[in-house]
Amino acid sequence: MIAVVIPCYRVRKQIVEVLSAIGPECDAIYVIDDGCPDDSGGRVESECRDPRVQVIRHAENRGVGAATVTGYRAALAGGAKWIVRLDGDGQMDPALIPLLVRPIQQGRADYTKGNRFFDLEGIRTMPTIRIIGNSLLSFASKLSSGYWDVFDPNNGFTAIDASVARRLPLDEISPRWFFESDMLFRLGVLRAVVVDVPMRARYGDESSSLEVRSVIPEFAWKHFVNTCKRIAYNYYLRNFNIASIEIAVGLPLFAGGMGFGLSHWAAGSGSGVATNSGTVMVAALPVIIGVQLILAFLNYDTQNVPKDVLHERLGPDL
């Protein structure tokens, strides 16, 4: 049974058309009106006659992540085996749902997501600011989640196996725009297999509620926190290997060497006295060794992407 979850906020113009494009392979559709000021849920209730559609309302806006979690809970309670998340603004083609779910059904993935960067021709339709932003966010997400082989982390066109969704700490996942990146972090902690599915970028007259400038500091901090958590969980609490030593020694050496070198450079610049070669070597050596150890850790980490499908090892009631 495939269930579709659609968070709705300011998508009144597009939502009915999106619903009409969802094929018969989907058994249930949950429309989450997230305190939408345009009453997207009301339009669905008055104009959509599809018996699969159920509208769930939030009294106030909680964020796209919270709306998705509400839909996940409803889909799990309804007995869904696979849950697809689809935006209501028409940027995602519902015809791709079977393609998105297929790797999970075939036992090749626990979670799939769209990747708008696979087709280089399709990227030309994407606004330049989104291309730059997604590229930077993708690298930050690789660090915080450990999924070095996936791209386009903020793509909300996703599918997940229900047994894996039950294992997620749904109450702890970021409720707003950081939701997709936080999902990848949580899946990485579970060691779930994530697979990208190519899709075309589609942009029309829809408007985004995301203020890029306002979320940059928040995203940067949350990615940093998740990166630290991931390294602590995967390299010290659950396991301990050569990479654990490399990062534990490499970071202090690099930071110490940089701090020592910069402090002596500043002192020399202020006094007009040149720094001697011995001091330069004392600063440079730990920096060089630190960089080598950090690169060795990253090399190990990129090879440590989860490859053993999780839902194949979980019972349906877990």
C-alpha distance (Angstrom), angle and dihedral (degrees) to the residues before:
residue distance angle dihedral
M1 . . .
I2 3.80 . .
A3 3.80 118.2 .
V4 3.80 123.6 -169.3
V5 3.80 121.8 -148.4
I6 3.82 117.6 -160.8
P7 3.84 118.8 -175.0
C8 3.80 108.8 -154.7
Y9 3.79 129.2 -156.3
R10 3.80 121.7 147.4
V11 3.82 93.3 -14.5
R12 3.80 98.5 116.6
K13 3.82 92.7 126.1
Q14 3.81 96.1 50.6
I15 3.81 107.2 30.8
V16 3.83 100.4 84.1
E17 3.81 91.9 49.6
V18 3.82 90.1 49.0
L19 3.81 91.0 51.6
S20 3.80 92.3 49.2
A21 3.81 90.3 55.5
I22 3.83 94.9 57.0
G23 3.80 108.5 107.8
P24 3.82 131.4 -132.2
E25 3.83 92.0 -99.0
C26 3.82 87.4 81.3
D27 3.81 116.5 80.6
A28 3.82 102.2 -170.7
I29 3.81 135.6 21.9
Y30 3.79 122.7 -161.7
V31 3.81 115.9 -164.2
I32 3.81 110.8 -164.1
D33 3.81 111.6 -158.5
D34 3.81 99.0 -157.7
G35 3.80 97.7 -159.0
C36 3.80 88.1 -64.5
P37 3.84 110.8 -168.8
D38 3.82 89.0 -151.3
D39 3.83 91.6 53.9
S40 3.81 95.5 -123.2
G41 3.81 88.9 172.4
G42 3.80 90.9 54.9
R43 3.78 91.7 55.2
V44 3.80 90.7 50.2
E45 3.80 91.4 50.7
S46 3.81 93.0 48.9
E47 3.81 100.2 41.1
C48 3.82 108.8 24.9
R49 3.80 116.6 83.5
D50 3.81 96.7 177.4
P51 3.85 106.9 127.6
R52 3.80 90.3 -150.3
V53 3.81 92.2 65.9
Q54 3.79 121.4 96.7
V55 3.81 121.8 178.6
I56 3.80 118.0 -145.6
R57 3.80 118.3 -173.0
H58 3.79 133.3 -150.6
A59 3.81 110.5 -153.7
E60 3.80 88.7 -141.3
N61 3.77 135.5 16.6
R62 3.83 110.5 -83.3
G63 3.79 100.4 167.9
V64 3.79 137.0 -93.8
G65 3.81 92.1 -81.0
A66 3.80 93.5 53.1
A67 3.81 90.6 47.2
T68 3.80 90.6 51.2
V69 3.80 91.4 49.7
T70 3.82 89.7 51.2
G71 3.79 88.2 53.2
Y72 3.82 91.9 46.9
R73 3.80 90.6 53.5
A74 3.81 91.9 49.3
A75 3.81 92.0 47.6
L76 3.81 92.4 48.9
A77 3.81 90.9 48.2
G78 3.81 88.5 50.0
G79 3.80 92.3 55.8
A80 3.81 100.1 -105.9
K81 3.79 116.8 170.7
W82 3.80 95.5 -167.1
I83 3.81 125.5 25.4
V84 3.80 123.1 -156.3
R85 3.79 122.0 -164.3
L86 3.79 114.9 -151.4
D87 3.81 130.0 176.1
G88 3.78 117.7 -124.6
D89 3.82 96.6 -138.4
G90 3.80 97.6 83.9
Q91 3.82 96.9 -112.0
M92 3.80 91.3 116.8
D93 3.80 123.2 63.5
P94 3.85 111.0 -130.8
A95 3.82 88.3 -156.1
L96 3.83 86.7 75.0
I97 3.81 93.4 62.2
P98 3.85 94.5 97.4
L99 3.81 89.6 49.8
L100 3.80 90.7 49.1
V101 3.81 94.1 50.2
R102 3.81 96.9 41.4
P103 3.85 98.7 83.4
I104 3.82 89.5 53.9
Q105 3.80 92.8 46.9
Q106 3.80 89.8 49.6
G107 3.81 92.3 51.8
R108 3.81 94.4 -112.8
A109 3.82 98.0 112.8
D110 3.79 144.6 18.3
Y111 3.80 95.3 -154.5
T112 3.78 131.3 19.2
K113 3.78 130.8 -168.0
G114 3.75 137.5 -175.9
N115 3.79 121.1 -101.6
R116 3.82 114.5 -156.8
F117 3.82 92.2 -176.2
F118 3.81 97.7 66.0
D119 3.80 94.5 83.2
L120 3.81 108.0 58.8
E121 3.80 91.6 -165.6
G122 3.79 91.0 55.7
I123 3.80 92.3 51.4
R124 3.81 89.0 68.4
T125 3.82 88.7 72.9
M126 3.81 91.5 54.9
P127 3.83 118.0 95.3
T128 3.81 111.8 -107.1
I129 3.80 93.5 -122.7
R130 3.81 89.5 57.0
I131 3.80 92.1 50.5
I132 3.81 91.7 52.5
G133 3.79 93.7 42.2
N134 3.80 94.1 48.2
S135 3.80 91.8 48.3
L136 3.81 92.1 53.7
L137 3.80 92.7 43.1
S138 3.80 90.9 48.9
F139 3.80 92.1 57.9
A140 3.81 92.0 46.1
S141 3.80 89.8 48.6
K142 3.80 92.1 50.5
L143 3.81 88.7 57.3
S144 3.80 95.4 45.4
S145 3.82 97.9 41.8
G146 3.81 103.7 30.6
Y147 3.82 91.8 -130.7
W148 3.79 97.9 128.5
D149 3.82 92.3 164.6
V150 3.82 98.4 60.2
F151 3.79 130.3 76.7
D152 3.81 139.6 -169.6
P153 3.85 94.2 45.8
N154 3.82 95.1 -177.6
N155 3.79 92.5 59.1
G156 3.80 105.5 122.4
F157 3.81 96.7 -164.2
T158 3.81 98.0 104.0
A159 3.79 143.9 146.2
I160 3.80 128.6 -157.6
D161 3.79 136.3 -175.1
A162 3.81 110.1 -112.0
S163 3.81 94.1 -130.1
V164 3.82 89.4 57.3
A165 3.81 92.5 45.3
R166 3.81 88.7 55.9
R167 3.79 89.9 57.4
L168 3.80 93.8 53.9
P169 3.84 119.3 99.3
L170 3.81 91.3 -121.6
D171 3.81 93.5 178.6
E172 3.81 90.9 57.5
I173 3.81 99.9 48.9
S174 3.81 114.9 107.3
P175 3.83 107.7 -91.4
R176 3.79 98.5 -149.4
W177 3.82 138.9 40.2
F178 3.80 95.4 -34.3
F179 3.81 89.4 63.2
E180 3.83 98.5 104.0
S181 3.82 94.0 48.6
D182 3.79 91.5 44.5
M183 3.80 89.7 50.7
L184 3.80 89.7 57.2
F185 3.80 90.0 50.2
R186 3.83 91.8 50.7
L187 3.80 91.4 46.5
G188 3.80 89.3 49.8
V189 3.80 90.3 54.5
L190 3.82 88.0 53.8
R191 3.83 89.8 46.7
A192 3.81 91.0 -125.7
V193 3.80 119.5 167.0
V194 3.82 114.1 -111.9
V195 3.81 122.7 -165.3
D196 3.82 129.6 -170.9
V197 3.81 118.4 -132.2
P198 3.83 116.5 -158.7
M199 3.80 115.5 -119.6
R200 3.79 136.3 165.8
A201 3.79 120.6 -109.0
R202 3.81 111.8 -118.7
Y203 3.80 122.4 -168.5
G204 3.78 127.5 177.5
D205 3.79 134.6 151.6
E206 3.81 94.3 -49.6
S207 3.81 117.9 125.6
S208 3.77 126.3 -141.8
S209 3.80 123.5 -130.4
L210 3.79 90.0 -153.5
E211 3.80 115.9 110.0
V212 3.81 102.5 -156.2
R213 3.80 97.2 -161.0
S214 3.78 93.3 50.3
V215 3.82 95.1 52.7
I216 3.82 99.6 44.8
P217 3.85 95.2 85.7
E218 3.81 91.2 42.2
F219 3.80 93.7 49.0
A220 3.82 92.7 45.6
W221 3.80 92.4 51.6
K222 3.80 94.7 44.8
H223 3.81 92.5 48.4
F224 3.82 89.2 50.8
V225 3.81 92.1 49.8
N226 3.82 92.4 46.9
T227 3.80 91.2 48.2
C228 3.81 90.8 54.3
K229 3.80 91.4 46.2
R230 3.80 93.0 48.5
I231 3.79 93.4 50.9
A232 3.80 91.0 46.9
Y233 3.82 93.1 48.3
N234 3.80 98.8 42.3
Y235 3.81 101.9 34.7
Y236 3.80 104.4 33.1
L237 3.82 113.1 17.2
R238 3.82 100.3 37.4
N239 3.76 99.9 23.5
F240 3.80 143.1 4.1
N241 3.78 122.3 -155.7
I242 3.79 142.9 138.9
A243 3.82 91.3 -67.1
S244 3.81 89.1 58.5
I245 3.81 89.2 59.3
E246 3.81 94.0 42.6
I247 3.80 95.0 56.6
A248 3.82 94.0 38.9
V249 3.81 91.7 54.3
G250 3.80 99.8 30.9
L251 3.80 98.9 56.3
P252 3.85 96.6 50.5
L253 3.80 91.5 45.1
F254 3.79 92.4 50.6
A255 3.81 94.2 44.3
G256 3.81 93.2 44.0
G257 3.80 93.7 48.6
M258 3.80 92.4 47.3
G259 3.79 92.5 47.3
F260 3.81 93.2 47.5
G261 3.80 93.0 46.6
L262 3.81 95.8 46.3
S263 3.80 93.2 47.2
H264 3.82 92.1 52.4
W265 3.79 91.5 43.6
A266 3.82 90.3 53.1
A267 3.80 91.8 47.1
G268 3.81 91.7 48.9
S269 3.81 92.7 47.8
G270 3.77 91.3 51.5
S271 3.80 95.4 48.8
G272 3.79 96.9 37.4
V273 3.82 90.9 -125.6
A274 3.82 115.9 130.4
T275 3.81 117.1 -122.5
N276 3.80 111.4 -111.7
S277 3.80 122.4 -119.4
G278 3.81 93.7 -110.7
T279 3.80 91.8 59.2
V280 3.81 90.2 47.4
M281 3.80 90.9 53.3
V282 3.81 92.3 47.2
A283 3.81 88.3 54.9
A284 3.81 97.3 40.3
L285 3.80 99.6 47.4
P286 3.84 98.0 62.6
V287 3.80 90.0 42.5
I288 3.82 91.5 54.1
I289 3.81 93.6 45.2
G290 3.82 90.9 44.1
V291 3.80 92.7 52.6
Q292 3.81 91.0 49.0
L293 3.81 91.7 51.1
I294 3.81 92.6 46.7
L295 3.81 90.7 50.6
A296 3.80 89.9 48.6
F297 3.82 89.1 52.7
L298 3.81 91.8 49.3
N299 3.79 90.5 49.2
Y300 3.82 90.1 53.9
D301 3.81 91.8 43.9
T302 3.81 93.7 53.2
Q303 3.81 89.0 54.0
N304 3.81 91.4 48.2
V305 3.83 96.5 72.1
P306 3.85 110.9 137.8
K307 3.81 111.5 -97.0
D308 3.82 103.5 162.4
V309 3.82 107.5 90.1
L310 3.80 109.0 -121.7
H311 3.80 102.8 -156.4
E312 3.81 90.8 58.4
R313 3.81 87.1 65.1
L314 3.82 96.9 43.9
G315 3.77 126.9 85.1
P316 3.82 117.0 -126.3
D317 3.82 92.3 -111.2
L318 3.82 97.1 50.9
